[in-house]
Amino acid sequence: MSETEDFIERRVIELEVRLTYQERMLAELDDVVIELRAELARLAAKASRFEEQLAHGVSDAPANAPPPHY
């Protein structure tokens, strides 16, 4: 093999290694995005329920409970 062929072979191997690393990183980032999207949906649903409760005046405290400072 000539020097040029050796150089090209080393360069191709280096690029393959980089590509493999980037593919793995992309898959990991995709997993994180999926988890965050699910968490965002849960939080949005929870916020919506809280907004609904506030709009209807519903609270977690019993109706005739004394104020917390008693």
C-alpha positions in Angstrom: 0.0 0.0 0.0 1.2 3.5 -0.7 1.2 6.3 1.7 -1.8 7.8 0.1 -3.8 4.6 0.4 -2.8 4.3 4.1 -3.8 7.8 4.7 -7.2 7.3 3.0 -7.8 4.0 4.9 -7.0 5.7 8.3 -9.2 8.6 7.4 -12.1 6.3 6.4 -11.7 4.4 9.7 -11.6 7.7 11.7 -14.8 8.9 9.9 -16.5 5.5 10.6 -15.7 5.8 14.3 -17.0 9.4 14.4 -20.2 8.3 12.6 -20.7 5.4 15.0 -20.3 7.8 18.0 -22.7 10.3 16.5 -25.3 7.7 15.7 -25.1 6.4 19.3 -25.4 10.0 20.7 -28.3 10.7 18.4 -30.1 7.6 19.7 -29.5 8.7 23.3 -30.7 12.2 22.7 -33.8 10.8 21.0 -34.6 8.7 24.1 -34.2 11.9 26.2 -36.5 13.8 24.0 -39.1 11.0 24.2 -38.9 11.0 28.0 -39.2 14.8 28.2 -42.1 14.9 25.8 -44.0 12.3 28.0 -43.1 14.3 31.2 -44.3 17.5 29.5 -47.6 15.9 28.6 -48.0 14.7 32.2 -47.3 18.1 33.6 -49.6 19.8 31.1 -52.4 17.5 32.1 -51.7 18.2 35.8 -51.7 22.0 35.2 -54.9 21.7 33.3 -56.5 19.9 36.2 -55.3 22.5 38.6 -56.7 25.3 36.4 -60.0 23.5 36.3 -60.1 23.1 40.0 -59.3 26.8 40.5 -62.0 27.8 38.0 -64.6 25.8 39.9 -63.3 26.8 43.4 -62.5 23.3 44.4 -59.8 22.9 47.1 -58.3 20.0 48.9 -59.3 21.4 52.3 -62.5 20.1 53.9 -65.5 22.4 53.7 -65.7 23.3 57.4 -62.1 22.8 58.4 -60.6 25.5 60.7 -57.9 27.7 59.2 -54.4 26.2 59.5 -53.3 28.7 62.2 -55.7 27.1 64.8 
